Amino acid sequence: MPRLEMKFLVIAKRALAKEDVALCETQVERASEQQHHYHKLAQKHKKVNKTRDQVKISIPLRRQSIR
């Protein structure tokens, strides 16, 4: 977790500045939230790529007559 984000957490919750255990628990909670968010994005990305692979669009080429 970046330092800046930790500072924002401490500013938002003043009790975290005094209690190391609470700060650690909050960091773990925030990291698990971020991991869950990343997992959802990865699933969505896989789903989009899978759909693209399944749908094949064939565009017929126009034959140009040679004169």
ABEGO torsion letter per residue (X at the ends): XBAAAAAAAAAABAAAAABAAAAAAAAAAAAAAAAAAAAAAAAAAAAAAAAAAABBBBBBBBBBBBX
